[in-house]
Amino acid sequence: MTPITPITPDGYILLVEDNPGDARLTQALLLEVPSDAAPTLRWAQTVAQAARTLADEPDCRAVLLDLGLPDSQGLQGLHALQALAADCPFIVLTGDGSATLGADAVAAGAQDFLVKGGFDSAQLRRCIGFAAQRLRLARREMDRQRQAALADAVAARDELREVLARVGDGFVALDRDGRYTYLNPPAVRLSGRQQADELLGRSIWTEFPGLANQPLGVALRRAMATQSVVLTEAFDQPFSGWIESRIHPSPQGLTIYLSDTSARRDAEQARVAFQFELSQLTQRLLDQERKTTQRVAQTLHDQLGQTLAVARLNLEACVRLHAATMPSALTAQVENIADLLNQAVREVRHVLVDLRPPLLEDQGLAAALDNEIRSRSDAGVDLLLEVADGLAGQRWPDEVEYAAFMVAREAVANALLHAGGSLVRVLLDGDAAGLALAIVDDGVGISPALAHGRPGHLGLVGMRERGLAIGAAFAAAAEPAGGTRITLRWPAPPP
């Protein structure tokens, strides 16, 4: 790394360019101003030298980056240096005819690009100023989004605490050292204290020293040591009563649900209300997921997808126009760029398939399932879709078709990954009065514990929650002759 001018208190501009002639030209353009306003310039000839400069001198005002360097090609250098100077604007310098690469760099996070030999001093300085402004605006928008996400998280936390406060059962959260991090009011009452603040941040073992040798204390230690759910019911201190405890461990601590079994009826009613509110919350979350997925898919299709397609067409037109006079080195670079654009288009299409099930909105569930089955034709397992007669034009509510499709997709994926069978059948039946979906495989089957959605197996839990969110019945069971049957039945609400 070679300094060109002395560093100033206002920071410096870092030029990453391996061509000394281009570096001197850029220096001259930057210095075509009165000396008291001339910026400080640092010159690095490789990405490695630039990285050391940014580490040693963090007060960088802007980075002018050539994408063709001895130790980096394409966008590698941009990504490497952005990780070291996230708050610094980047302006990419491209060769003549490489505007597409510059646009790709902007899409990858650079603030602007300039074509070498195509700008003067005023344009260069203006570009640096605009790049800094764009970066500030982008950071401001990111901060706004971060604050909005934080506010949403706080609101969700407060809503959850409000729900837990209305539950008749006690709810206690302990960290890995046994310190209280949360108690709802019933848990406070069961502990014999007046307020949660009397216990928050304190150890359950020191607050209730006799607990260690009692059934609850033994169960707490076993749950944490084995990382498995433990159920116990005993006359326990510190609760001075018969308490049913359900202990759920995690590496971060324990969550304990406490029920006073002398008032089981009241506790059961509160639990039903709690489950209903959680179901409502799940339904809202799944509905928001569907809407958000649609918006993201629309943005990818209408903006990023179209941009990539236009970039590819422009590149192909440029190649056709200049093919006869294009140097072989540039031809190879252009072919590489074309391959990258094609790969990007394919990746966008794959993401769109995951985000927005093909044909679901336009042609319905049967057509979307048929397309999904065909897309997995290379899975090495026979996949069959069996649609009842008369369902060609049958449509159900959007949220029902979306939930059924996602359950089918998850169930088929699970069967392909875990069943070890040779055949997976997807059965669709129903009419205006309801929908019946089944996914059947001839694999190893499913244990009773997993059939009910044992904690830690989120695939079945997610499918069950999707069913509950639309008012459908979900079941997973072993087939008598071997294999697994997943079913989803949705009844249309009465008129």
C-alpha positions in Angstrom: 0.0 0.0 0.0 1.5 3.3 -1.1 0.2 6.7 0.3 -0.1 9.4 -2.4 -0.9 12.4 -0.2 -0.7 12.9 3.6 -3.7 11.9 5.6 -6.0 14.6 6.8 -8.2 14.8 9.9 -11.3 14.6 7.6 -10.4 11.0 6.6 -9.3 9.8 3.3 -10.5 8.2 0.0 -9.2 4.7 -0.6 -8.4 3.8 -4.3 -8.0 0.1 -4.9 -6.4 -0.1 -8.4 -3.5 -2.3 -9.7 -2.8 -0.1 -12.7 -0.4 2.7 -11.8 -1.5 4.8 -14.8 -5.2 4.6 -13.9 -4.3 5.4 -10.2 -2.4 8.5 -11.2 -5.3 9.6 -13.4 -7.7 9.2 -10.6 -5.4 11.1 -8.3 -5.2 13.9 -10.8 -9.0 14.1 -11.1 -9.4 14.2 -7.4 -6.8 16.9 -6.9 -8.3 19.3 -9.6 -9.6 21.5 -6.7 -7.9 24.1 -4.5 -5.3 22.5 -2.2 -7.2 23.2 1.0 -10.2 21.3 -0.3 -8.3 18.4 -1.9 -9.1 15.0 -0.3 -6.5 12.7 1.1 -6.0 9.6 -1.1 -4.7 6.2 -0.2 -3.8 3.8 -2.9 -3.9 0.0 -2.6 -3.0 -2.4 -5.5 -4.7 -5.5 -4.0 -7.6 -6.4 -1.9 -5.3 -7.6 0.8 -3.5 -4.2 0.9 -6.9 -2.4 1.0 -8.0 -4.6 3.9 -4.9 -3.7 5.9 -5.4 0.0 5.2 -9.1 -0.1 6.4 -8.0 -2.0 9.5 -5.2 0.5 10.3 -7.0 3.7 9.3 -10.8 3.3 9.9 -11.7 6.9 9.0 -12.3 6.1 5.3 -14.7 8.4 3.5 -15.2 6.4 0.3 -13.7 3.4 -1.5 -13.0 3.5 -5.3 -12.7 -0.2 -6.2 -11.5 -1.8 -9.5 -13.1 -5.2 -9.9 -10.1 -6.8 -11.7 -7.3 -7.1 -9.2 -4.4 -9.6 -8.8 -6.0 -11.3 -5.8 -9.7 -10.8 -6.7 -12.0 -10.9 -9.7 -15.6 -9.8 -10.1 -17.5 -9.1 -6.9 -15.2 -11.0 -4.6 -13.2 -7.9 -3.6 -16.4 -5.9 -3.1 -17.8 -8.4 -0.7 -14.5 -8.8 1.2 -14.0 -5.1 1.7 -17.6 -4.3 2.5 -17.3 -6.7 5.5 -14.5 -4.5 6.8 -16.1 -1.1 6.1 -19.8 -1.4 6.2 -20.4 2.3 6.9 -18.2 3.4 4.0 -19.7 4.1 0.5 -18.2 1.9 -2.4 -17.9 3.1 -6.0 -16.9 0.4 -8.5 -14.5 1.3 -11.4 -15.2 -0.8 -14.5 -13.5 -1.0 -17.8 -15.0 0.3 -21.0 -18.0 -1.7 -22.0 -18.4 -3.3 -18.5 -21.4 -1.2 -17.4 -23.3 -4.4 -16.8 -20.7 -5.6 -14.3 -21.0 -2.2 -12.6 -24.8 -2.6 -12.3 -24.2 -6.1 -10.8 -21.9 -4.5 -8.3 -24.6 -2.0 -7.3 -27.1 -4.8 -7.0 -24.6 -6.5 -4.7 -24.3 -3.5 -2.4 -22.1 -0.9 -4.0 -23.5 2.6 -4.0 -22.5 3.5 -7.6 -20.1 2.7 -10.5 -18.0 4.6 -13.0 -16.6 3.5 -16.3 -12.9 4.2 -16.5 -12.1 7.0 -19.0 -15.7 8.2 -19.0 -15.7 10.7 -16.2 -14.1 14.0 -15.3 -13.1 15.5 -11.9 -16.5 17.0 -11.2 -18.3 13.8 -12.1 -16.0 11.8 -9.8 -16.4 14.1 -6.8 -20.2 14.3 -7.4 -20.4 10.6 -7.6 -18.5 10.2 -4.3 -20.9 12.7 -2.6 -24.0 11.1 -4.0 -22.7 7.6 -3.0 -22.2 8.8 0.6 -25.7 10.3 0.7 -27.2 7.1 -0.7 -25.4 5.1 1.9 -26.7 7.3 4.7 -30.2 7.1 3.4 -30.0 3.3 3.2 -28.6 3.1 6.7 -31.4 5.4 7.9 -34.0 3.1 6.3 -32.3 0.0 7.8 -32.4 1.7 11.2 -36.1 2.5 10.7 -36.9 -1.1 9.8 -34.8 -2.3 12.7 -36.7 -0.1 15.1 -40.0 -1.2 13.6 -39.0 -4.9 14.0 -38.0 -4.2 17.6 -41.3 -2.5 18.3 -43.1 -5.5 16.8 -41.1 -7.9 18.9 -41.8 -5.8 22.1 -45.5 -5.8 21.2 -45.5 -9.5 20.6 -43.7 -10.1 23.9 -46.1 -7.9 25.8 -49.1 -9.7 24.1 -47.6 -13.1 25.1 -47.1 -11.9 28.7 -50.6 -10.6 28.8 -51.9 -14.0 27.6 -49.7 -15.8 30.1 -50.9 -13.5 32.9 -54.5 -14.6 32.3 -53.7 -18.4 32.4 -54.9 -20.2 35.5 -51.8 -22.4 35.6 -48.5 -21.1 36.9 -45.8 -20.4 34.3 -42.2 -20.1 35.4 -39.0 -19.5 33.4 -35.6 -20.3 34.9 -32.2 -19.7 33.3 -29.6 -22.5 33.2 -28.4 -21.6 36.7 -31.9 -21.8 38.2 -32.5 -18.0 38.4 -36.0 -16.8 37.8 -36.5 -14.8 34.6 -40.3 -14.8 34.5 -43.3 -15.7 36.7 -46.9 -15.1 35.9 -49.3 -14.1 38.7 -50.5 -17.7 39.4 -46.9 -18.8 39.8 -46.3 -15.9 42.2 -49.3 -16.9 44.3 -48.2 -20.6 44.3 -44.8 -19.6 45.5 -46.2 -17.8 48.5 -44.8 -14.4 47.5 -46.6 -11.2 46.9 -44.9 -9.9 43.7 -42.8 -11.4 41.0 -40.0 -8.9 41.7 -39.3 -10.8 45.0 -38.0 -13.7 42.9 -36.9 -12.3 39.6 -33.1 -12.6 39.2 -32.8 -14.9 42.2 -32.0 -18.6 42.3 -34.8 -21.0 43.1 -32.3 -23.1 45.0 -31.4 -20.3 47.4 -34.9 -19.0 47.8 -36.2 -22.4 48.6 -33.3 -24.4 50.1 -35.5 -27.4 50.9 -36.5 -27.9 47.3 -33.3 -29.9 46.3 -34.5 -33.1 47.9 -38.1 -32.8 47.1 -39.8 -34.3 43.9 -39.9 -31.0 42.1 -36.3 -30.3 42.7 -35.3 -33.8 41.5 -37.4 -33.4 38.4 -35.8 -30.0 37.6 -32.3 -31.4 37.8 -33.3 -34.4 35.7 -34.9 -32.3 33.0 -31.9 -30.1 32.7 -29.4 -33.0 32.7 -31.3 -35.1 30.2 -32.8 -32.2 28.1 -36.1 -34.1 28.1 -39.6 -33.2 29.2 -40.3 -34.3 32.8 -43.8 -34.6 34.4 -44.3 -34.8 38.1 -47.1 -34.5 40.7 -46.4 -34.3 44.4 -47.0 -32.4 47.6 -44.1 -29.9 47.1 -42.5 -27.0 48.7 -42.4 -24.0 47.9 -46.0 -24.4 46.8 -47.5 -25.9 49.9 -49.9 -28.1 48.0 -50.4 -30.8 45.4 -48.9 -29.5 42.2 -48.6 -31.0 38.8 -45.4 -29.8 37.2 -44.6 -30.1 33.5 -40.9 -29.2 32.9 -39.6 -28.3 29.5 -35.8 -27.9 29.2 -33.6 -26.1 26.7 -29.9 -25.4 26.8 -30.7 -21.9 28.1 -32.8 -23.0 31.0 -36.2 -24.5 32.1 -39.8 -23.6 31.5 -42.2 -24.9 34.1 -46.0 -25.2 33.9 -47.6 -25.6 37.3 -51.2 -26.7 37.9 -52.9 -26.8 41.3 -54.7 -30.2 40.9 -57.2 -29.3 43.6 -58.7 -26.8 41.2 -58.3 -28.9 38.0 -61.6 -27.8 36.5 -60.7 -24.1 36.7 -57.2 -24.8 35.4 -58.6 -26.8 32.5 -61.0 -23.9 31.5 -58.1 -21.5 31.6 -56.0 -23.8 29.6 -58.7 -24.1 26.9 -58.8 -20.3 26.7 -55.1 -20.1 26.5 -55.0 -22.6 23.7 -57.7 -20.8 21.8 -55.8 -17.5 22.0 -52.6 -19.2 20.9 -54.6 -20.8 18.0 -55.9 -17.3 17.0 -52.4 -15.9 17.2 -51.1 -18.8 15.1 -53.8 -18.2 12.5 -52.8 -14.5 12.3 -49.2 -15.4 12.0 -49.8 -18.0 9.2 -52.0 -15.6 7.4 -49.3 -12.9 7.7 -46.8 -15.5 6.4 -48.9 -16.2 3.3 -49.4 -12.5 2.6 -45.7 -11.7 3.2 -44.7 -14.6 1.0 -46.9 -13.3 -1.8 -45.4 -9.8 -1.5 -41.8 -11.0 -1.5 -42.5 -13.3 -4.5 -44.2 -10.5 -6.4 -41.2 -8.2 -5.7 -38.7 -10.9 -6.9 -40.7 -11.5 -10.0 -41.6 -7.9 -11.0 -38.4 -6.2 -9.9 -35.3 -8.4 -9.5 -36.4 -11.1 -12.0 -37.2 -8.5 -14.6 -34.0 -6.6 -14.0 -31.9 -9.7 -14.4 -33.8 -10.6 -17.6 -33.2 -7.2 -19.1 -29.5 -7.3 -18.1 -29.2 -10.6 -19.8 -30.9 -9.4 -23.0 -28.7 -6.3 -23.1 -25.6 -8.4 -22.7 -26.6 -10.7 -25.5 -27.3 -7.7 -27.7 -23.9 -6.2 -26.9 -22.2 -9.5 -27.8 -24.0 -9.8 -31.1 -23.1 -6.2 -32.0 -19.4 -6.4 -31.1 -18.7 -10.1 -31.6 -16.4 -9.6 -34.6 -14.2 -7.1 -32.9 -14.3 -8.3 -29.3 -10.9 -9.4 -27.8 -10.8 -13.1 -26.7 -10.2 -12.1 -23.1 -13.2 -9.8 -23.1 -15.3 -12.6 -24.8 -14.4 -15.0 -22.0 -15.3 -12.4 -19.4 -18.6 -11.6 -21.1 -19.4 -15.4 -21.3 -18.7 -15.6 -17.5 -21.1 -12.7 -16.9 -23.7 -14.3 -19.0 -23.4 -17.5 -17.0 -23.7 -15.6 -13.8 -26.9 -13.8 -15.1 -28.4 -17.1 -16.2 -27.6 -18.6 -12.8 -29.1 -15.7 -11.0 -32.3 -16.0 -13.1 -32.5 -19.7 -12.3 -32.0 -19.0 -8.6 -34.7 -16.4 -8.6 -37.1 -18.9 -10.3 -36.2 -21.5 -7.7 -36.9 -19.1 -4.9 -40.2 -18.1 -6.5 -41.3 -21.7 -6.7 -40.6 -22.1 -2.9 -42.3 -18.8 -2.1 -45.3 -18.9 -4.4 -46.6 -22.4 -5.3 -46.9 -22.5 -9.1 -50.5 -22.5 -10.4 -52.1 -22.3 -7.0 -53.6 -18.9 -7.4 -54.6 -19.2 -11.0 -55.6 -22.9 -11.4 -56.2 -24.2 -7.9 -55.0 -26.9 -5.6 -55.2 -29.9 -7.9 -53.1 -28.2 -10.6 -50.5 -26.9 -8.1 -50.1 -30.4 -6.5 -49.7 -31.9 -10.0 -46.9 -29.4 -10.7 -45.3 -30.1 -7.4 -45.3 -33.8 -8.0 -43.8 -33.4 -11.4 -41.1 -31.2 -10.1 -39.9 -34.0 -7.8 -39.8 -36.6 -10.6 -36.1 -37.2 -10.1 -36.5 -38.1 -6.4 -35.9 -41.8 -7.0 -39.3 -42.7 -5.5 -42.6 -43.2 -7.4 -44.8 -40.2 -6.7 -48.5 -40.4 -7.7 -51.2 -37.8 -7.5 -54.8 -39.2 -7.3 -57.5 -36.6 -7.8 -61.1 -37.6 -7.4 -63.4 -37.2 -10.4 -65.1 -33.8 -10.8 -62.4 -31.8 -9.0 -60.9 -30.2 -12.2 -62.6 -26.9 -11.6 -63.2 -27.1 -7.8 -61.9 -24.2 -5.8 -61.7 -23.7 -2.0 -60.9 -20.5 -0.1 -57.4 -19.2 -0.8 -56.2 -19.8 2.8 -57.5 -23.3 2.7 -55.8 -24.2 -0.6 -52.6 -22.6 0.6 -52.6 -24.5 3.9 -53.4 -27.8 2.2 -50.7 -27.3 -0.4 -48.0 -26.5 2.2 -49.1 -29.5 4.3 -48.8 -31.7 1.2 -45.4 -30.3 0.3 -44.1 -30.8 3.8 -45.5 -34.3 4.1 -44.0 -35.4 0.7 -40.6 -33.9 1.6 -40.7 -35.8 4.9 -41.6 -39.0 3.2 -38.8 -38.6 0.7 -36.2 -37.8 3.4 -37.2 -40.2 6.2 -39.7 -42.9 5.1 -37.2 -45.0 3.0 -40.1 -46.3 0.9 -40.6 -46.8 -2.9 -44.0 -45.1 -3.3 -45.7 -41.9 -2.1 -49.3 -41.2 -3.0 -51.1 -37.8 -2.7 -54.9 -38.2 -2.6 -57.2 -35.2 -3.1 -61.0 -35.4 -2.7 -63.8 -33.1 -1.7 -66.4 -30.7 -2.9 -68.0 -27.4 -2.0 -68.8 -28.8 1.5 -65.2 -29.7 2.3 -61.7 -30.9 1.4 -59.9 -34.2 2.1 -56.2 -34.6 1.6 -54.0 -37.6 2.3 -50.3 -38.3 1.8 -49.5 -42.0 2.1 -46.1 -43.8 1.8 -45.0 -47.4 2.1 -41.9 -46.7 4.2 -40.9 -47.4 7.8 -43.9 -45.9 9.4 -44.2 -43.5 12.3 -44.1 -44.1 16.1 -47.1 -43.1 18.3 -44.9 -40.4 20.0 -44.1 -38.7 16.7 -47.7 -39.0 15.4 -48.8 -36.5 18.0 -46.1 -34.0 17.3 -43.4 -34.6 19.9 -41.5 -31.4 20.8 -38.5 -31.0 18.6 -40.2 -32.4 15.5 -41.4 -29.2 13.9 -42.5 -30.6 10.6 -45.5 -32.4 12.1 -46.1 -29.6 14.5 -46.1 -27.1 11.7 -48.5 -29.2 9.6 -50.8 -29.5 12.6 -50.7 -25.8 13.2 -51.6 -25.0 9.6 -54.6 -27.3 9.9 -55.8 -25.7 13.1 -55.4 -22.3 11.6 -58.0 -23.0 8.9 -60.3 -25.1 11.2 -59.2 -28.5 9.7 -58.5 -31.8 11.4 -54.9 -33.1 11.0 -53.7 -36.6 11.8 -50.6 -38.6 11.3 -50.7 -42.4 11.8 -48.9 -45.6 10.9 -50.6 -47.7 8.1 -51.5 -51.3 9.1 -49.4 -52.8 6.3 -46.5 -50.4 7.0 -45.9 -46.8 6.1 -47.4 -43.5 7.2 -50.7 -41.7 6.4 -51.0 -37.9 6.8 -54.5 -36.6 6.6 -56.0 -33.1 6.5 -59.8 -32.7 6.5 -61.4 -29.3 6.2 -65.2 -28.9 6.5 -66.7 -25.8 5.0 -68.4 -23.6 7.6 -72.2 -23.6 7.5 -73.8 -20.8 5.4 
